[in-house]
Amino acid sequence: MANRSGNSFWPLMTPTKPLVSFLDRPSRRGEGGVSNRRQLFGWLAVASTGWAARRLQATPAEPVRIDHNLCTLSTTRDALRRGQTPTGFLWDNKPLREGVVELATSRGLNVWIDRRLDPSLPLTLQFPGPASYSDLFTALRQVAATAGAGVGLVENTIYLGPPDVAPRVATAAVRFYDQLVRHAGDASDRPHRTCWPDITSYQSLAEQICALPGWPLASKLPHDLLHAGCFEIPCTVATQLTLLAAGFDMEPAVRHAGSEVAIQFQPLSATTVWTADYPRQQLVGLDGPPERAIAFAQRHGGSIRRHATEATWEISGPTDFHLRCLVPAAPPPRATNAIFRQRWTFEVRHKPAKVVLDSLAASIGFQPQWSTAASEVAGKRISFRIENADLDALLQAFAQASGLSVTRQGLDVLVDR
């Protein structure tokens, strides 16, 4: 789907309490007098230099605390699992949208490409490199880097946008989901499948998304049009509205008046850091000795603090760090020597070339990667028989029967025309 145009701990980063926390203490003076608090506020307001003004400006704000966490929904956890599947491909001038949609949708994930990116940008890319393999999320980061873009996971949707925008969008969705659940209740966390026809405006799609839970829109998005598309895999209203607004550097927020809930759009916040508590058993990415977890947090710009109960940990950092804490560390490289020592006898008659190679790949354990040119003739029916052959001989027999070029690099088999 697209539009036009990963022992007791101490905090690794301990934000200083803002000075305003001290200033907001109740005044000891009576209501008829001027309190010390007000005098100090007035002094700070007019002071353009001096220690107090510099201190107030330099003190970092504490990260927003999230109580209702988009990252722990079943839809997000399932997406994290799918993102760890081994992935390989060989692209030859493949359009950005076509390639990313092919990668993501085949693994049950949505895709949203920011309106500021060129979805037809041709990419020539081999992933992973020779004699190696890696997962889907690593592949998507490589694709984004090649395209000069940033990438993030928003619930179960892959977002590609400007590099500086992607982490802000992921955090905006987390904030908005937390607001929705607090103010609107159960309707907020029900995933929905949303589709729209060609030449749909962003505003009309926003109204369509809000219509199901019955929330009015209190503001409008700028005018632009989308091609037909779909959030094919159901996801929350928070995810859909956040992605819709992202292309205009905006984000949704709850406007709450009494018992009424309305949605408004506002400028996209520059904030990417937030804090949440997690049961320790959910943080599989931090398994291992404490030193490893601390180094992991430092590497990804986050912080870890264990509560006194020890069963709950506080995680603070950008959304990508939170997600990395929720997935296991990358597995060690697979042992491949046994595959290269084995021998096979194989016969096929009048079957499509791609069906044949995919069947061999599933049985033996290698990763086929088809170029665009080879994919065009992948339906050609082939026949051959070979006995007591190693993997290279088996692949050579396939190449002769299909008329394709086949090159093996480790467990990656590159197929070209």
Long-range contacts (C-beta under 8 A, 24 or more apart in sequence): 1-101, 1-110, 1-111, 1-112, 1-229, 1-230, 1-231, 1-232, 2-97, 2-100, 2-101, 2-111, 2-112, 2-113, 2-119, 2-227, 2-229, 3-112, 3-113, 3-115, 3-119, 3-226, 3-227, 3-229, 3-247, 4-115, 4-119, 4-224, 4-225, 4-226, 4-227, 5-115, 5-116, 5-117, 5-118, 5-119, 5-224, 5-247, 6-137, 6-138, 6-285, 6-300, 6-320, 6-324, 6-327, 6-330, 7-289, 7-290, 8-290, 8-306, 9-290, 9-293, 9-294, 9-304, 9-305, 9-306, 9-313, 10-305, 11-303, 11-304, 11-305, 11-316, 12-294, 12-297, 12-298, 12-302, 12-303, 12-304, 13-303, 13-316, 14-303, 15-60, 15-61, 15-62, 15-63, 16-59, 16-60, 17-59, 17-62, 18-56, 18-59, 18-61, 18-62, 19-52, 19-55, 19-56, 19-59, 20-56, 62-275, 63-271, 63-273, 63-274, 63-275, 63-316, 64-175, 64-271, 64-274, 64-275, 65-274, 65-275, 65-276, 66-174, 66-175, 66-178, 66-274, 66-275, 66-276, 67-178, 67-182, 67-276, 68-177, 68-178, 68-181, 68-182, 68-188, 68-189, 69-174, 69-177, 69-178, 69-276, 70-155, 70-173, 70-174, 70-177, 70-178, 70-236, 70-238, 70-239, 71-174, 71-276, 71-319, 71-322, 71-323, 71-326, 72-278, 72-282, 72-326, 73-155, 73-189, 73-236, 75-155, 75-156, 75-191, 75-233, 75-234, 75-235, 75-236, 76-153, 76-155, 76-156, 76-323, 77-326, 78-108, 78-156, 79-108, 79-109, 79-153, 79-155, 79-156, 79-157, 80-153, 80-323, 80-326, 80-327, 81-327, 82-107, 82-108, 82-109, 82-136, 83-107, 83-109, 83-135, 83-136, 83-137, 83-153, 83-327, 84-135, 84-136, 84-137, 84-327, 84-328, 85-135, 85-136, 86-133, 86-134, 86-135, 86-367, 87-127, 87-128, 87-133, 87-134, 87-135, 87-136, 87-138, 87-139, 88-127, 88-128, 88-133, 88-139, 88-367, 88-368, 88-369, 88-412, 89-125, 89-126, 89-127, 89-139, 89-369, 90-125, 90-126, 90-127, 90-369, 90-370, 90-371, 90-414, 90-415, 90-416, 91-123, 91-124, 91-125, 91-126, 91-371, 91-372, 92-124, 92-371, 92-372, 92-373, 92-416, 93-122, 93-123, 93-124, 93-372, 94-122, 94-123, 94-124, 94-125, 94-372, 95-119, 95-120, 95-121, 95-122, 95-123, 96-120, 96-121, 96-122, 96-123, 96-143, 96-147, 96-160, 99-123, 99-143, 100-140, 100-143, 100-158, 100-160, 103-136, 103-139, 103-140, 103-143, 104-136, 104-140, 104-158, 105-232, 107-136, 108-156, 108-233, 109-156, 109-157, 109-158, 109-233, 110-156, 110-157, 110-158, 110-231, 110-232, 110-233, 110-235, 111-157, 111-158, 111-160, 112-154, 112-157, 112-158, 112-159, 112-160, 112-243, 112-246, 113-160, 113-161, 114-149, 114-159, 114-160, 114-161, 114-162, 114-165, 114-246, 114-247, 115-224, 115-247, 115-248, 116-161, 116-162, 116-247, 117-147, 117-149, 117-160, 117-161, 117-162, 121-147, 123-147, 126-369, 126-414, 128-412, 130-409, 130-410, 130-412, 131-409, 131-410, 131-411, 131-412, 132-333, 132-410, 132-412, 133-334, 133-367, 133-410, 133-411, 133-412, 134-330, 135-330, 152-319, 152-320, 153-323, 154-239, 154-242, 154-243, 155-235, 155-236, 155-238, 155-239, 156-233, 156-235, 156-239, 157-231, 157-233, 157-235, 157-239, 157-243, 159-243, 159-246, 161-246, 161-247, 165-246, 165-249, 165-268, 167-272, 167-318, 167-319, 167-320, 168-268, 168-269, 168-270, 168-271, 168-272, 169-242, 169-243, 169-246, 169-251, 169-268, 170-272, 170-318, 170-319, 170-320, 171-269, 171-271, 171-272, 171-273, 171-274, 171-318, 171-319, 172-242, 172-246, 172-251, 172-252, 172-268, 172-269, 173-238, 173-239, 173-242, 173-243, 174-274, 174-319, 175-251, 175-253, 175-269, 175-274, 176-238, 176-241, 176-242, 176-251, 176-252, 176-253, 176-254, 177-236, 177-238, 177-239, 179-253, 179-254, 180-237, 180-238, 180-254, 183-254, 183-256, 183-261, 184-213, 184-215, 184-254, 184-261, 187-213, 187-214, 187-237, 188-213, 188-236, 188-237, 188-238, 189-236, 190-236, 191-234, 191-235, 191-236, 192-231, 192-234, 192-235, 192-236, 192-237, 192-240, 193-230, 193-231, 193-232, 193-233, 193-234, 194-230, 194-231, 194-240, 195-228, 195-229, 195-230, 195-231, 195-232, 196-226, 196-228, 196-229, 196-230, 197-228, 198-227, 198-228, 199-225, 199-226, 199-227, 200-225, 200-226, 200-228, 201-225, 201-226, 202-226, 202-244, 202-247, 202-248, 205-244, 206-241, 206-244, 206-245, 206-263, 209-237, 209-240, 209-241, 209-244, 210-237, 210-241, 210-263, 212-237, 213-237, 215-261, 215-262, 215-263, 216-262, 216-263, 217-262, 217-263, 217-264, 218-255, 218-262, 218-263, 218-264, 219-264, 219-265, 219-266, 220-265, 221-245, 221-248, 221-250, 221-265, 222-248, 272-318, 272-319, 273-316, 273-317, 273-318, 274-316, 274-317, 274-318, 274-319, 274-322, 275-314, 275-315, 275-316, 276-314, 276-315, 276-322, 277-307, 277-312, 277-313, 277-314, 277-315, 278-312, 278-313, 278-314, 278-315, 278-325, 278-326, 279-311, 279-312, 280-306, 280-310, 280-311, 280-312, 280-313, 282-326, 283-313, 283-315, 283-325, 283-326, 284-326, 284-327, 284-328, 285-324, 285-325, 285-326, 285-327, 285-328, 285-329, 286-313, 286-325, 287-328, 287-329, 288-329, 296-324, 297-321, 300-324, 334-365, 334-411, 336-410, 336-411, 339-364, 339-365, 339-366, 339-391, 339-411, 340-390, 340-391, 341-390, 342-390, 342-391, 343-388, 343-389, 343-390, 344-386, 344-388, 344-389, 344-390, 344-391, 344-394, 345-386, 345-387, 345-388, 345-389, 346-385, 346-386, 346-389, 346-394, 346-397, 347-384, 347-385, 347-386, 348-382, 348-383, 348-384, 348-385, 349-383, 350-381, 350-382, 350-383, 351-381, 351-382, 351-383, 352-378, 352-379, 352-380, 352-381, 352-382, 353-377, 353-378, 353-379, 353-380, 353-381, 353-382, 353-398, 353-401, 353-402, 353-404, 354-378, 354-379, 356-382, 356-398, 356-402, 357-398, 357-413, 357-415, 360-394, 360-398, 361-413, 364-391, 365-411, 366-391, 366-408, 366-411, 366-412, 366-413, 367-411, 367-412, 367-413, 368-413, 368-415, 369-412, 369-413, 369-414, 369-415, 370-415, 371-414, 371-415, 371-416, 371-417, 373-416, 373-417, 374-404, 374-405, 374-415, 374-416, 374-417, 376-417, 377-402, 377-403, 377-404, 377-417
